[in-house]
Amino acid sequence: MADVIYIQSGTAKLCLSVKGEGERLLFIGGTGWDLRKPAGPLNSPLLRQFQVALYDQRGQGRSDKPPAPYTMLDYANDAIAVADALEWDHFHLVGYSFGGMVAQEVAIRHPNRIDRLVLAASTPGGKGGASFPVEQLLDLSPVDRAREGLLIADKRFADQLSHDPETAVNRIKSRAAAQTQFIDEPGAREGLHAQLGARSQHDCYERLDQISAPTLVLAGESDGQAPLDAQMRMAEQIPSASYMTLPGPHDFLFEDDTAYGVIADFLDTGDHKKSISAE
């Protein structure tokens, strides 16, 4: 398959990439995700076991940025449009951060299509608890936004600022550069605001009992952006869910390959292989 393809979902053309071989895995990234950034599941050990599809969500990257408002239903419909375009009638679903919020909507609305579900660094909203409203940081300068974002996303960062300021400053600079890399492209700022507007309305808590897929809720121990108590409540509300923490902050998924290994082990089950071979 070509490096990227484009598929239509409602009012938006979405930029999509698929790599790897094996069982089908649809990965939904977080706020500001962009296929042009090298870190992520398309450059991970997941490709050894899975055919991984990843896409720029509406308002992001090379996907369309239609006028606001966007809704969480729009994002769930986009995920299903990607699966339909790939002719995937069923698949594993992994959602990270905002992508985990979208994945909840998908799993609730399309239970028969999800084999196994992983919700990483995500929260259910509503009475279950919400992630930090990062839209409050958008009006800050890039450096201040990066600094405040790190203080929220990594509970260890305040200590690092005090005891290892050189490393802390380098992390701030790296985060600021990543957040502004494509922000001056046409529609990028508006798309980000529209996405965060949808995110602020996320609330799946009362409907989580409609998720039938075996589910892993995966949290970083130092995550302050997606509070651990909210992630635990989410796991408790999903009938077939387990909860696990790993060392690291909100972006623990990208610190090393540990989380990808845990995800692969959860998805790669004998029972699932039997169901595939029986089709």
Beta strands, then each sheet from edge to edge (+ up, - down):
strand 1: 5-9
strand 2: 12-19
strand 3: 23-28
strand 4: 50-55
strand 5: 91-96
strand 6: 114-120
strand 7: 215-220
strand 8: 241-246
sheet 1: 1+ 2- 4+ 3+ 5+ 6+ 7+ 8+
end
